[in-house]
Amino acid sequence: MYSGHLSQQLWFCAVISIDDTHVYGKYDIKLLIAVAVDANRQIFPLAFAICANEIQETWTLFLNHLKEHVVIQYSGICLISDWHVGILSSVQHLPEWQEPYAYHCYCVKHLKANFQKAHRNKD
C-alpha cells in the first residue's frame, strides 16, 4: 500500500474520497484509492492499495492504514464514499472514522446513478 505522509499538507484537505475500481487484464484485481483536493483544486492521491477483493476486511485494513499513516492526528475529516457494503461496514466498526473524529457522507454522483437505475424512465 502506498501512502504519502501529509502531516504538513493535510490542513487544506478536510474531505477525503474513497472508491474502488476493477483492474482488468491477466489478473482480476481491485484498486482501492483515497484522494483529496489540494489548494489548487487538483485531485491529490493520498493512498492506494491493490487487493484481490473488496470485502469488509480489505476496506478495514485500508482505512486503518489511511488513518495511521496519512490522516494521523487530524479530526473532523469528511469521508465520502459510495454505498459499498464493505465500506459501510468498515466505517461502522472503526471508531476513528466515526463522529466526532470523522463524518461519513455519500457521493452525490453515486446517489444519482443509483436513483436513475432504480427509477428508469419507461418512455
Secondary structure, DSSP 8 states (H G I E B T S, - for coil): -EE---TTTGGG--EEEEEEEEE-SSS-EEEEEEEEE-TTS-EEEEEEEEES---HHHHHHHHHHHIIIIITT--SEEEEE---HHHHHHHHH-GGGSTTTEEEEE-HHHHHHHHHHHT----
